[in-house]
Amino acid sequence: TSTNTGKRNSAMGSKKKAQYTRSIQTDAPVGIALDATLRAAASNGLSKCGQPVIRPENWRKKLYKSTTDTVILFVVDSSGSMSARKRMEAVKGAVLLLLTDAYQQRDRVGVISFRGVKAEILLEPTRSIDLASKQLQRLPTGGRTPLAHALSLTHDTVQRLKRNQPDQGVLVIVLSDGKGNVPLPNSQGCDPWSQTEHAASKLEALSIPTLMLDTDAGHVRVGRGKELAEILNAEYMLLDELSSDGLFHTIKQLR
């Protein structure tokens, strides 16, 4: 099940620079390619007023090609044990598939992982398959879930990317069950979930396309993953419905 598809797709479209590359026939006079439309109408001749005669079948619209890459940023909960290892394998497979595809797309892939007391940038955005493979070999697992710090670090990372390149397209993919149980560094005694909500709201305010993959695999789901998706205004899916290949194709549709 997914939610909020409209904002995500329109947000992605507005974040990329694009150039007009060619035209195709259209049945609506929107985004008209004037040069191609005039060429298609040339055989109609001119009106009595000397204006080109343009009929609906002559309409041509512009097709654009992106001139900027997308940074696909995975934010991965690597706490826990067996389920965490399964998540890591799904992410690792999807990252390598994306980078193989990114050779054509010019996209970069980065990974933030979180466990124990804090989150870390495990892989700075890269197009290098070799570097990604090497860094993802050391994906650590186990421990508690510092989700608030992970979302805060994601916010800061996106801001840094945008500061360096304002037109940079970014897609954030969060893999977590939403059960953050570690407060932010240097804030002992604070409520971890309240901090998680606040960090998620700050990230949502950046209007970055986001996919929330709920990793809650229990028979009775707590529902925190869906709550988090709503705060992030993110697409929502259950990770156990996706293989590495399925995750790869889902991401391709979103970007």
C-alpha positions as a printed NumPy array, in Angstrom:
array([[  0.   ,   0.   ,   0.   ],
       [  1.34 ,   3.458,  -0.799],
       [  0.282,   6.989,   0.083],
       [  0.88 ,  10.542,  -1.094],
       [  1.988,   9.638,  -4.588],
       [  1.027,  13.017,  -6.043],
       [  3.402,  15.213,  -4.094],
       [  6.326,  12.859,  -4.489],
       [  6.194,  12.649,  -8.268],
       [  5.532,  16.355,  -8.829],
       [  8.304,  17.245,  -6.392],
       [ 10.781,  15.127,  -8.296],
       [  9.803,  16.777, -11.56 ],
       [ 10.289,  20.277, -10.188],
       [ 13.732,  19.672,  -8.775],
       [ 15.62 ,  18.906, -11.971],
       [ 16.894,  21.171, -14.681],
       [ 15.948,  19.901, -18.122],
       [ 16.604,  20.715, -21.744],
       [ 14.277,  20.475, -24.723],
       [ 15.548,  17.594, -26.832],
       [ 12.768,  16.666, -29.265],
       [  9.025,  16.856, -29.88 ],
       [  6.116,  14.464, -30.276],
       [  2.54 ,  14.816, -31.491],
       [ -0.008,  15.773, -28.822],
       [ -3.776,  16.196, -28.599],
       [ -3.598,  19.149, -26.185],
       [ -1.987,  22.545, -26.845],
       [  0.103,  22.457, -23.654],
       [  3.901,  22.73 , -23.619],
       [  3.801,  23.327, -27.351],
       [  7.018,  23.067, -29.373],
       [  6.411,  26.026, -31.671],
       [  9.176,  25.169, -34.138],
       [  7.995,  21.598, -34.658],
       [  4.315,  22.633, -34.761],
       [  5.005,  25.198, -37.485],
       [  6.944,  22.626, -39.514],
       [  4.055,  20.151, -39.211],
       [  1.59 ,  22.85 , -40.318],
       [  3.684,  24.152, -43.251],
       [  1.71 ,  22.196, -45.844],
       [ -1.538,  23.9  , -44.699],
       [ -0.377,  27.189, -46.212],
       [ -1.343,  30.613, -44.873],
       [ -4.67 ,  32.173, -43.925],
       [ -6.089,  35.243, -45.725],
       [ -4.359,  37.335, -43.06 ],
       [ -1.017,  35.738, -43.858],
       [ -0.877,  33.666, -40.663],
       [  0.077,  29.958, -40.583],
       [ -2.922,  27.639, -40.507],
       [ -2.404,  25.313, -37.536],
       [ -4.769,  22.389, -36.991],
       [ -4.961,  20.135, -33.907],
       [ -3.218,  17.326, -35.754],
       [ -0.228,  19.66 , -36.21 ],
       [  0.317,  20.223, -32.482],
       [  3.676,  19.028, -31.203],
       [  4.811,  19.182, -27.563],
       [  8.295,  19.437, -26.131],
       [ 10.077,  16.482, -24.582],
       [ 12.731,  17.266, -22.007],
       [ 15.795,  15.448, -20.784],
       [ 17.174,  16.037, -17.312],
       [ 20.539,  17.794, -17.193],
       [ 21.174,  17.108, -13.492],
       [ 21.673,  13.868, -11.647],
       [ 19.633,  12.567,  -8.726],
       [ 21.194,  11.633,  -5.409],
       [ 19.397,   8.561,  -4.061],
       [ 20.002,   8.585,  -0.312],
       [ 19.276,   5.41 ,   1.653],
       [ 18.674,   5.861,   5.398],
       [ 18.95 ,   2.362,   6.815],
       [ 18.06 ,   1.055,  10.261],
       [ 20.827,  -1.474,  10.964],
       [ 19.841,  -2.118,  14.59 ],
       [ 18.602,  -5.541,  15.631],
       [ 20.104,  -8.758,  14.302],
       [ 18.615, -11.178,  11.77 ],
       [ 16.079,  -8.741,  10.311],
       [ 18.788,  -6.068,  10.121],
       [ 21.038,  -8.35 ,   8.101],
       [ 18.161,  -9.048,   5.707],
       [ 17.606,  -5.284,   5.334],
       [ 21.279,  -4.754,   4.654],
       [ 21.303,  -7.387,   1.935],
       [ 18.245,  -5.828,   0.269],
       [ 19.842,  -2.379,   0.388],
       [ 23.216,  -3.601,  -0.809],
       [ 21.644,  -5.389,  -3.764],
       [ 19.504,  -2.371,  -4.66 ],
       [ 22.459,   0.051,  -4.382],
       [ 24.608,  -2.004,  -6.734],
       [ 21.727,  -2.39 ,  -9.199],
       [ 21.091,   1.358,  -9.078],
       [ 24.742,   2.189,  -9.638],
       [ 24.911,  -0.159, -12.599],
       [ 21.842,   1.614, -13.979],
       [ 23.168,   5.017, -12.876],
       [ 25.992,   4.654, -15.394],
       [ 23.326,   5.541, -17.934],
       [ 21.271,   7.813, -15.639],
       [ 24.208,   9.753, -14.098],
       [ 22.648,   9.272, -10.659],
       [ 24.629,   8.944,  -7.428],
       [ 23.813,   6.741,  -4.445],
       [ 24.594,   7.373,  -0.767],
       [ 23.899,   5.435,   2.446],
       [ 23.285,   6.618,   6.01 ],
       [ 23.1  ,   3.773,   8.533],
       [ 22.019,   3.996,  12.144],
       [ 22.425,   1.717,  15.142],
       [ 23.644,   1.941,  18.718],
       [ 23.733,   5.599,  19.82 ],
       [ 24.091,   7.466,  16.516],
       [ 23.78 ,   7.516,  12.733],
       [ 26.702,   7.772,  10.313],
       [ 27.246,   8.41 ,   6.621],
       [ 28.404,   5.005,   5.521],
       [ 28.66 ,   5.936,   1.852],
       [ 28.937,   9.505,   0.576],
       [ 26.936,   9.938,  -2.661],
       [ 28.923,   8.221,  -5.386],
       [ 28.691,   6.737,  -8.872],
       [ 31.507,   4.275,  -8.112],
       [ 30.333,   0.675,  -7.996],
       [ 33.709,  -0.411,  -6.552],
       [ 33.593,   2.13 ,  -3.717],
       [ 29.984,   1.306,  -2.861],
       [ 30.671,  -2.421,  -2.844],
       [ 33.695,  -1.918,  -0.582],
       [ 31.897,   0.381,   1.875],
       [ 28.771,  -1.774,   2.043],
       [ 30.858,  -4.825,   2.952],
       [ 31.255,  -3.331,   6.423],
       [ 27.574,  -2.594,   7.062],
       [ 27.368,  -2.979,  10.863],
       [ 24.251,  -4.447,  12.504],
       [ 22.883,  -4.803,  16.023],
       [ 22.115,  -2.535,  18.959],
       [ 19.427,   0.062,  19.596],
       [ 17.673,   2.458,  17.166],
       [ 18.809,   6.132,  17.044],
       [ 16.13 ,   7.116,  14.505],
       [ 15.944,  10.784,  15.552],
       [ 19.672,  11.222,  14.902],
       [ 19.361,   9.425,  11.541],
       [ 16.624,  11.812,  10.344],
       [ 18.551,  14.816,  11.676],
       [ 21.687,  13.692,   9.827],
       [ 19.607,  13.121,   6.679],
       [ 18.23 ,  16.669,   6.933],
       [ 21.747,  18.108,   7.296],
       [ 23.057,  15.973,   4.416],
       [ 20.277,  17.089,   2.059],
       [ 20.863,  20.72 ,   3.017],
       [ 24.583,  20.317,   2.292],
       [ 23.855,  18.787,  -1.121],
       [ 21.441,  21.604,  -1.959],
       [ 23.859,  24.256,  -0.754],
       [ 26.577,  22.887,  -3.038],
       [ 24.18 ,  22.534,  -5.986],
       [ 20.78 ,  24.242,  -5.541],
       [ 19.198,  22.343,  -8.445],
       [ 20.352,  18.965,  -7.144],
       [ 17.624,  16.31 ,  -7.293],
       [ 17.425,  14.143,  -4.167],
       [ 15.346,  11.056,  -3.359],
       [ 15.386,   9.855,   0.268],
       [ 14.597,   6.205,   1.049],
       [ 14.074,   5.369,   4.738],
       [ 14.184,   1.718,   5.809],
       [ 12.975,   1.415,   9.398],
       [ 10.136,   0.154,  11.583],
       [  9.863,   3.65 ,  13.059],
       [ 10.561,   2.439,  16.605],
       [ 13.243,   4.941,  17.562],
       [ 14.388,   4.352,  21.149],
       [ 17.569,   6.443,  21.475],
       [ 17.532,  10.208,  22.173],
       [ 19.713,  12.598,  20.209],
       [ 23.371,  12.832,  21.307],
       [ 23.833,  15.032,  24.401],
       [ 20.101,  15.03 ,  25.185],
       [ 19.74 ,  12.194,  27.686],
       [ 16.363,  12.101,  29.395],
       [ 14.485,  13.449,  26.363],
       [ 11.743,  11.42 ,  24.696],
       [ 13.186,   9.653,  21.597],
       [  9.851,   9.526,  19.731],
       [  9.153,  13.249,  20.244],
       [ 12.63 ,  13.975,  18.891],
       [ 11.972,  11.631,  15.959],
       [  8.724,  13.455,  15.119],
       [ 10.518,  16.808,  15.254],
       [ 13.394,  15.604,  13.04 ],
       [ 10.917,  14.092,  10.557],
       [  8.975,  17.378,  10.387],
       [ 12.175,  19.307,   9.655],
       [ 13.077,  16.861,   6.884],
       [  9.562,  17.052,   5.394],
       [  9.836,  20.84 ,   5.295],
       [ 12.618,  20.478,   2.694],
       [  9.995,  19.033,   0.27 ],
       [ 12.276,  16.167,  -0.764],
       [ 10.67 ,  13.114,  -2.432],
       [ 10.738,  10.362,   0.181],
       [  9.945,   6.646,   0.245],
       [  9.279,   5.015,   3.625],
       [  9.899,   1.264,   3.609],
       [  8.458,  -0.18 ,   6.819],
       [ 10.671,  -3.012,   8.095],
       [  8.287,  -4.063,  10.884],
       [  8.086,  -7.809,  10.314],
       [  6.173,  -8.84 ,  13.449],
       [  2.818, -10.607,  13.389],
       [  1.382,  -7.619,  15.283],
       [  2.619,  -4.398,  13.69 ],
       [  2.994,  -1.403,  16.01 ],
       [  2.31 ,   1.076,  13.198],
       [  5.116,   3.513,  13.944],
       [  6.467,   3.151,  10.4  ],
       [  3.189,   4.39 ,   8.936],
       [  3.056,   7.256,  11.454],
       [  6.555,   8.269,  10.4  ],
       [  5.599,   8.106,   6.713],
       [  2.689,  10.471,   7.365],
       [  4.948,  13.004,   9.127],
       [  7.474,  12.758,   6.266],
       [  4.652,  12.957,   3.689],
       [  6.304,   9.946,   2.113],
       [  5.339,   7.081,  -0.135],
       [  4.74 ,   4.089,   2.171],
       [  5.448,   0.417,   1.476],
       [  6.282,  -2.698,   3.473],
       [  9.855,  -3.823,   2.864],
       [  9.002,  -7.522,   3.212],
       [  7.   ,  -7.156,  -0.007],
       [ 10.175,  -6.23 ,  -1.927],
       [ 13.312,  -8.054,  -3.036],
       [ 16.453,  -6.154,  -4.066],
       [ 15.171,  -6.266,  -7.634],
       [ 11.709,  -5.085,  -6.571],
       [ 13.231,  -2.253,  -4.535],
       [ 15.341,  -1.235,  -7.523],
       [ 12.317,  -1.025,  -9.832],
       [ 10.248,   0.847,  -7.218],
       [ 12.996,   3.46 ,  -6.885],
       [ 13.316,   3.797, -10.665],
       [  9.609,   4.643, -10.896],
       [  9.933,   7.322,  -8.205],
       [ 12.982,   9.23 ,  -9.379]])
